[in-house]
Amino acid sequence: MGKVFVHQVSKHVNKEITLKGWVYNSRRSGKIGFLTFRDGFGLLQCIVAKNDVGDEKFDLFKKLTQESSLIIKGKVVENERALGGYEVVVSDIELVHLSKEYPISPKEHGTDFLMNNRHLWLRSKKQHAILKVRHQIIKAIRDFFDSNDFTLVDSPIFTPNAAEGTSTLFETEYFGKTAYLAQTGQLYGEASAMAFGRHYNFGPCFRAEKSKTRRHLTEFWMVEPEIAFCEIEEDIQWAEDLLVYIVKHVLETCIDYLIILERDTEKLKKIQSPFPCLSYTECIEILQKDNFDIKWGDDFGSPEETHIAEKHDSPVIIHRFPSKIKAFYMKRDPENDEVVLGMDILAPEGYGEIVGGSERETDIEILLDRIEEEGLNKEDYEWFLDLRRFGSVPHSGFGMGLERVVAWLCGLTHIRETIPFARTMGRLNP
């Protein structure tokens, strides 16, 4: 009688198995008990009959509380009305630990309470499903880049310089020097692209944005490919192909989890290439026509992004933003130096920007001017400038925020549920 996980029970019909896990919930009707069992791999109904387990074990079953840990032995049987189509007729129960006054009961709880108990809330059906989808999205990302000859090269967390503007840096003391938590790995990714041709890094990023919106975290994960001999049009295509691949993979592997989340999968099935593509200027014209108080040169906020995205069933590519509102390293358009060869991709259904990228500036003199304009310390960027001194080539890349993609594909209202332990302006615990 070997140990079996819940998702494996279909392979053991009419066989005795051992399960190890926790009580999700339980109820009794006379001499018959119904136990919903969880083990991290799924939920399973177990039938506990007094005649099968004896008086002592049935009395033990009656004492079981929510989230008590236990070992169950029993026979797998088919039951189309049961959760997953199978159930276990229990022959023996062994208590590992009796849980007392588990704080998250089946009743409704407020968001703050649940976030304060995030370490326990992860056990709930919905949160379990979200993080399972997150896992598959991560797998799809890695599979996509690995199968297209990209090399994973990790970038540092401690950095001496800014990449996305000095106002959102987390500063820390570093052995008598000032260091910052990385806003992005992109600058280091450029170095890797010059060494490997196609590079990606995938790790945590930190931005001290004083934002309390449903789209922002102070700590989040981002995948960032960087590609040598790549111009903006190819960069856009890589981003589009990645998103299509992820959606396809999630639909193939996560249907059961999406059902738990009550996600409308028909909307996801519409995500196909090519994506609609609009210039920043075209978006401004649309917004002005629809009575938005915005002028050319203004950055988009959530209302503007949502309005543009709502006009389409698939993600929307926006390109050629004003250079004054974009990062110093983005290449100016040779045909119009007021805009950069950059792009954002907006998710449908109001989920905002999920990808941001650009062709990178290769002219060292222009970069020096931009570094000065931004008030940055040139010495901190000497290594970055070396990439333009020694074998510079056209290159491009982008960053995709993992949590925003998870929120979009799961149909979540707030980004805090997309990561195991969310970090926001007001939350550092647990």
ChimeraX attribute file (.defattr): number of C-alpha atoms within 10 A of each C-alpha:
attribute: neighborCount
match mode: 1-to-1
recipient: residues
	/A:1	10
	/A:2	9
	/A:3	13
	/A:4	16
	/A:5	19
	/A:6	22
	/A:7	14
	/A:8	10
	/A:9	23
	/A:10	15
	/A:11	10
	/A:12	13
	/A:13	15
	/A:14	15
	/A:15	13
	/A:16	19
	/A:17	21
	/A:18	18
	/A:19	22
	/A:20	19
	/A:21	19
	/A:22	27
	/A:23	20
	/A:24	22
	/A:25	18
	/A:26	17
	/A:27	13
	/A:28	14
	/A:29	8
	/A:30	8
	/A:31	11
	/A:32	15
	/A:33	18
	/A:34	17
	/A:35	22
	/A:36	18
	/A:37	25
	/A:38	24
	/A:39	20
	/A:40	15
	/A:41	13
	/A:42	16
	/A:43	20
	/A:44	23
	/A:45	23
	/A:46	24
	/A:47	20
	/A:48	26
	/A:49	22
	/A:50	19
	/A:51	11
	/A:52	16
	/A:53	18
	/A:54	13
	/A:55	13
	/A:56	10
	/A:57	19
	/A:58	20
	/A:59	12
	/A:60	12
	/A:61	24
	/A:62	13
	/A:63	10
	/A:64	22
	/A:65	19
	/A:66	20
	/A:67	22
	/A:68	19
	/A:69	22
	/A:70	19
	/A:71	15
	/A:72	22
	/A:73	21
	/A:74	24
	/A:75	19
	/A:76	21
	/A:77	18
	/A:78	15
	/A:79	13
	/A:80	10
	/A:81	9
	/A:82	12
	/A:83	14
	/A:84	18
	/A:85	14
	/A:86	19
	/A:87	27
	/A:88	28
	/A:89	21
	/A:90	23
	/A:91	20
	/A:92	17
	/A:93	20
	/A:94	14
	/A:95	15
	/A:96	13
	/A:97	13
	/A:98	16
	/A:99	14
	/A:100	11
	/A:101	10
	/A:102	11
	/A:103	13
	/A:104	17
	/A:105	10
	/A:106	10
	/A:107	5
	/A:108	8
	/A:109	11
	/A:110	7
	/A:111	9
	/A:112	10
	/A:113	12
	/A:114	16
	/A:115	19
	/A:116	14
	/A:117	15
	/A:118	18
	/A:119	13
	/A:120	14
	/A:121	18
	/A:122	19
	/A:123	18
	/A:124	13
	/A:125	17
	/A:126	17
	/A:127	20
	/A:128	19
	/A:129	22
	/A:130	26
	/A:131	19
	/A:132	17
	/A:133	24
	/A:134	24
	/A:135	13
	/A:136	17
	/A:137	25
	/A:138	17
	/A:139	14
	/A:140	20
	/A:141	19
	/A:142	18
	/A:143	13
	/A:144	17
	/A:145	18
	/A:146	14
	/A:147	9
	/A:148	10
	/A:149	12
	/A:150	20
	/A:151	19
	/A:152	19
	/A:153	17
	/A:154	15
	/A:155	20
	/A:156	13
	/A:157	16
	/A:158	15
	/A:159	20
	/A:160	16
	/A:161	22
	/A:162	21
	/A:163	18
	/A:164	17
	/A:165	16
	/A:166	16
	/A:167	11
	/A:168	16
	/A:169	20
	/A:170	16
	/A:171	15
	/A:172	13
	/A:173	9
	/A:174	12
	/A:175	7
	/A:176	7
	/A:177	8
	/A:178	13
	/A:179	19
	/A:180	19
	/A:181	22
	/A:182	25
	/A:183	27
	/A:184	27
	/A:185	26
	/A:186	23
	/A:187	17
	/A:188	18
	/A:189	24
	/A:190	25
	/A:191	18
	/A:192	24
	/A:193	23
	/A:194	20
	/A:195	11
	/A:196	18
	/A:197	18
	/A:198	24
	/A:199	26
	/A:200	28
	/A:201	24
	/A:202	22
	/A:203	17
	/A:204	20
	/A:205	19
	/A:206	20
	/A:207	21
	/A:208	18
	/A:209	15
	/A:210	13
	/A:211	12
	/A:212	11
	/A:213	11
	/A:214	14
	/A:215	17
	/A:216	20
	/A:217	26
	/A:218	19
	/A:219	18
	/A:220	21
	/A:221	19
	/A:222	23
	/A:223	22
	/A:224	23
	/A:225	30
	/A:226	32
	/A:227	26
	/A:228	21
	/A:229	14
	/A:230	18
	/A:231	17
	/A:232	22
	/A:233	15
	/A:234	16
	/A:235	22
	/A:236	27
	/A:237	13
	/A:238	16
	/A:239	22
	/A:240	20
	/A:241	15
	/A:242	16
	/A:243	25
	/A:244	19
	/A:245	18
	/A:246	21
	/A:247	19
	/A:248	15
	/A:249	16
	/A:250	22
	/A:251	17
	/A:252	9
	/A:253	14
	/A:254	18
	/A:255	14
	/A:256	13
	/A:257	22
	/A:258	22
	/A:259	13
	/A:260	15
	/A:261	17
	/A:262	13
	/A:263	17
	/A:264	13
	/A:265	15
	/A:266	8
	/A:267	13
	/A:268	20
	/A:269	14
	/A:270	11
	/A:271	18
	/A:272	17
	/A:273	13
	/A:274	14
	/A:275	18
	/A:276	14
	/A:277	15
	/A:278	15
	/A:279	13
	/A:280	22
	/A:281	18
	/A:282	13
	/A:283	19
	/A:284	22
	/A:285	15
	/A:286	15
	/A:287	18
	/A:288	14
	/A:289	10
	/A:290	10
	/A:291	9
	/A:292	14
	/A:293	11
	/A:294	14
	/A:295	12
	/A:296	13
	/A:297	16
	/A:298	13
	/A:299	16
	/A:300	14
	/A:301	10
	/A:302	13
	/A:303	12
	/A:304	19
	/A:305	23
	/A:306	19
	/A:307	19
	/A:308	21
	/A:309	24
	/A:310	17
	/A:311	11
	/A:312	14
	/A:313	18
	/A:314	23
	/A:315	29
	/A:316	25
	/A:317	24
	/A:318	24
	/A:319	26
	/A:320	21
	/A:321	24
	/A:322	22
	/A:323	20
	/A:324	13
	/A:325	13
	/A:326	18
	/A:327	18
	/A:328	24
	/A:329	21
	/A:330	21
	/A:331	26
	/A:332	23
	/A:333	18
	/A:334	10
	/A:335	7
	/A:336	12
	/A:337	12
	/A:338	14
	/A:339	23
	/A:340	28
	/A:341	25
	/A:342	29
	/A:343	25
	/A:344	25
	/A:345	26
	/A:346	23
	/A:347	27
	/A:348	24
	/A:349	18
	/A:350	18
	/A:351	26
	/A:352	26
	/A:353	25
	/A:354	21
	/A:355	26
	/A:356	21
	/A:357	25
	/A:358	29
	/A:359	28
	/A:360	26
	/A:361	22
	/A:362	19
	/A:363	15
	/A:364	16
	/A:365	12
	/A:366	15
	/A:367	21
	/A:368	17
	/A:369	12
	/A:370	16
	/A:371	17
	/A:372	13
	/A:373	10
	/A:374	12
	/A:375	11
	/A:376	17
	/A:377	13
	/A:378	14
	/A:379	11
	/A:380	13
	/A:381	17
	/A:382	11
	/A:383	14
	/A:384	17
	/A:385	19
	/A:386	13
	/A:387	16
	/A:388	16
	/A:389	12
	/A:390	9
	/A:391	8
	/A:392	16
	/A:393	16
	/A:394	15
	/A:395	25
	/A:396	28
	/A:397	30
	/A:398	24
	/A:399	24
	/A:400	24
	/A:401	18
	/A:402	23
	/A:403	23
	/A:404	28
	/A:405	24
	/A:406	24
	/A:407	22
	/A:408	22
	/A:409	25
	/A:410	27
	/A:411	18
	/A:412	19
	/A:413	13
	/A:414	15
	/A:415	20
	/A:416	20
	/A:417	20
	/A:418	23
	/A:419	20
	/A:420	16
	/A:421	17
	/A:422	19
	/A:423	18
	/A:424	20
	/A:425	13
	/A:426	7
	/A:427	14
	/A:428	10
	/A:429	13
	/A:430	11
